[in-house]
Amino acid sequence: MTHSPTLSVENLKTHFFTRAGVVKAVDGVSFDVRPGEILGLVGESGSGKSITGFSILGLVDPPGRIVSGAVRFKDEDITKLDEDSLRGLRGNRIAMIFQDPMMTLNPVLRIDTQMVETVQAHARVSNGEALERAREALSLVGIPAPERRLKAYPHELSGGMRQRVAIAIAFINKPDLVIADEPTTALDVTIQAQILHEAQELCRKTGTAMLWITHDLAVISALADRIAVMYAGRIVETGTADEVIARPLHPYTQGLLGSVPTRNQRGTRLTQIPGMTPSLLNLGRGCAFAARCSKVLPACADEPAVAEPSPGRQVRCIRPLVEVPA
């Protein structure tokens, strides 16, 4: 893509200042997302991927705060904006889809009321026009009989239907960027596949850039244009989805892919990454993955450099594993 990035995150650091010490939840993260592109941000629980999404929107509460770096949205560093300016962006030019749709939907208000309020919070339009936009948004995400669904309360809809409504609300104001924080985790695989397809189609039709946060490489391999793998507050590998899935360079990415059942023959044991994600309180100087890595070297005790074996392909490892893994 030749378009300038919709979102450019530059060396972002978000730390939590606790009594036990400083938790470096996001520690120097950088990536771009371009119009119409879907970037998958992948990692285990505790890797910092959700905090990255919240940091972009300015939703990190004390004792956490952004300590350095920039979040450039349409070439403007939105970390410098005041709360009123950020509120004008949220739900309008930047939208977020949460893991639990009930975090988005008010259980005591009908769907039409909530969608009309979303439109009128950012645009001076009549109730009729806002309602028409709500109906169109529900149709876009594949909800049948949208007129009837608009009159329903959230509890009257299935989990998959509620998540579709949440996605429709995210897209209703035609945002430039959507951040999706594991929005299909609680859904069955059939509904999940439908929503992934609808998300792809929406980005292609509208030119909306999307950051899709997940722990599931199987999901993101079918959805994303590019993948960024995150571990212990840092991005350890980036590349196109095809490159990362077919030829992972970082041992952590290899371990994640090896643990996906569909990539293994029946009857063979899945690969297991030993140990647990390290505490972000005192990571030390060396590679954060070294204690769990089967390919560790003495040089891993030092800060790992970022290698770029090919254009757009990066890996944070002392041995970028350009050769075929042993």
N, C-alpha and C positions, 0 to 999 in steps of 0.2 A: 504494500500500500504506500502511496506517495503523499497522502494527506498528513498534515501536521497533527500531532496527538491531541485527542480530546482531553486526556488526563496524562500528566507526567509527574510521577512521584520521584523525588530526587533526594537520596540519602536520608530518608525519613527515620527519625528516632523518637519512639514513644516509650517513656519510662514510668514506672510506678514507684513512688517513694514511700516505702513501708517501714515499720519499726525494725523489721529484720534486715533491711537493706534496700538497695535499688534493684528493682526487677526490670531488666532491659527487654521488654516484651517485643518491641520492634527496634532493631539495632542496625540501621544503615540500609534500609530497603529502597531500591530504585526499580522502576519499570514504567513503560508507556502503554496506553491503550488508545487505539486510533478509531475514527468513526466507522461504525458497522462491524468492529472487531470484537470477538469474545476472548478475553484472557482468563485462563483458569489459574487460580492461586491455590495450590495443593499443599497439604501437610497434615501431620498428626494433630490431635488435640493438644493445645499448649504451644503450638509452633509460632503463634502470633498473627495468624492470617486474619482472624476476625477483628483483632485490635487494629490491624492495618486498615480494614474497611471502616471501622468506627473513627479512626484518626482522620481519614479523608473527609468525612462529614463533620468533623469537629464534635463528635459525640463521646469523647473520652472524659469520664468524670474523675475528680480527685479521689485518691492520691495520684492518679495518672495524669500525664501531660506530655505534649509534644515538646521535646527539648531542642531539636534542631532539624534541619532539612526543609524541603519545600514540597507543597502539593499544588501543582500548576493545573488549573482547570481553564481551558481556553486561554492559556498563556498568562493567567492571573494567579498569583500565589494566594490561595484561599485560607492559608494558615494565618494570614495577616488581617483577615476580615473580622469585624465585630459580630456579636451574636445576632443582631437584627439582620445584617447582610447575609449571614449563613442561613438564617431561617428563610430568607427569600429564595435561596438556592435549593434547599431541601424540599423534596416532593415536587419541585418545579423543573429545574434544569438538571438536578442530580436527585435520583430516587433510590430507595433501598427496599429490597425484598428480604424479609426476615425468615429464619428457619421455621418459626411457628406463626402461621397466618393470624392467629388470635392476638399476636402482638401488634398486628396492623389493624385488625378489625375490632370495632367496639361491639361487644355482645348484645347491647341493649338498643342499638340503632339499626334500622333497615339498611340494606346494601345501597339503595338509591340515595338515601340521606348522606351516607358516608362518602360516596363518590361525587355527589354534587358539591359537598363541602370542600373536597380536595380540589375541584376545579375552581370554585369561587374564592378559595384562599389565595389564588395567584392570578386570577383573571376576572375582570368585571364583565360577566356574562349573565344572561337571564337564567332562571331555573330551567326553562324549557331547553335552552341551548346546552346547558350543563348536563341535563338529563340525556340529551341526544348523544353527547360525547361519551357519557357513561355507557349507554347502550352499544355504541360502536366499539368501545374498549372491551366489553364483555364478548362481543362477537369475534374480535381479533384473537382472543385467547381460547376460542373454541367452545364457549359456553352456549349450549342450546337454549332456545326460548329465553333470550336475555331479558325481555320485558317482565317475564314471570320471576326470574332470579333477582331482578332489581327490587322487587317487593318483599323478598325473603329476609329473614334475620340470619346471621352467621350460623347459629346452631341448627338451622334447618337445611344446611348444605353439608355435603360430604367433605372429608379432608381434602381430597383432590380438587373439588369445586371451590373450596375456600382459598386454596393456594392459587388457583387460577384468578380468583377475584383480587387477591393481593398483587398478582402480577399485572392485572389490568389497571389497578390503581397506580402502580409504579409507572406504567406507560401512558396514563391518561392525559398528562400534560406535555407529552412528546418531549421527554428529557433528552439531553445530550449524553448522559451517562447513567447507567443503572448498576448498582452494587447489589449482588445477590449472595446472601450469606446462608449457604447450605439449604436452599429453599425446598428441596425435594427429598430430604433425608427420611422423613416420616411416611413417605408415600410408597405404595407398592410399585413394582417395576413397570407394570403396564402404564399406569398413570404417570410415572416418572418419565418414561420414554416420550409420552405425548407432550408433556410440559417442556422437555428439553427441545423437542422439535419446534414447538410454538415459540420458544425463546429465540432459537436460531432464526426463524422466519421473521419475527418482529425486528430483530437487529438488522437483518438484510433489507427489509422493507422501509424501515424508518431511519437507518443510518446511525442508530443509537449505539454507543460503545458500551460494553458490559464487562464488569469484573465479577467472575463467578467463583466464589470461595467454597471449597469443599475438601473433604478428606478422602474422597473416592476417586481414584484415578480412572476406574472403569467408566464412571459417569462423565468425567471431563474429557476423556479421549474421544467420546462421541459428540461432544458439544463445542469444544474450544478450538480457536484458530492457533493460539499459542498457549504454552503452559509455563508457569513459574512455580518451582518446587521450593517450599519454605521449611526451614528447620531451625529451631532455637532462635527465633527472631530475625533470621537472615534468609535471603534467597540463595539457594545453593546450586540451582540449575535453571536455565531458561532456554527455550527453543520453540520451534513450531511443534504442534501436537504430534504430527507424524514422526518428527525427529526424536522427540523425548520418549514416545511410546516404543518406537522401533529400535532405538539405540540409546538407551539411557547412559549418561556419562558418570554421574555421581553415584557412589555406592548406596547412598540413602534412596535415591530414585530407583535403583536396581532392586533394592529390598522391598520397596512399596509395590513395584510391579510384580515381583516374585510371589507376593502374598495374595495376588488376585486369582481366585480359583479358575476363571475362564482362560487364563494363560497357561495352565498346566494340564498335562494329560491325566486322564482318570487313573486313580490308583497311586499317583505319586504324591509325596508329601509337599506341602506348601513351604516356601522359604519363610523363615521367621527372623525378624530383626531382633537380636538379643537386647536385653536391658530395657530401659525406659527413657523417655525424653528427659534430658537433664534439667535441673533447677536453673532458672534464669537469674538467680541471685548472684552466683559466683561461677561464671563460666570459665574464667581463666583466659589465657592468651591463645592457646592452640585451637585446633579444629574441634568444634562442639560435638561432632559425630564420632570422634576418634575412639571413644570407649566402647562403641557398639559396632565398629567397622572391622570387617574381616580382611581388609586390604591396608590396614594402618602401617605407616612407616615412621621411623624415628623423626623425620622432618615434620610430621603432623603435630609435633609439640609446638610449632611456631604458627603464627597467623597464616591461614591459607590464602593464597593469592587467587584472584579471579582470572581464569584462562578463557580465551576466546578462540576455540579451535576452528571455527568458521563464522562468517558474518551472521550476526543475530543469534549465535549459539554461545552461551556462557556457562561456565561451571566453576564453583568455588571449591577447588580441591588441589592438593599438592601434586597429585597425579591425575590429570584430566581424563585418563582412560580412553584416549583417542583410539588406541588399539582395541581389538575385539577382547571383551573381558574373559579372563581365564575361567 
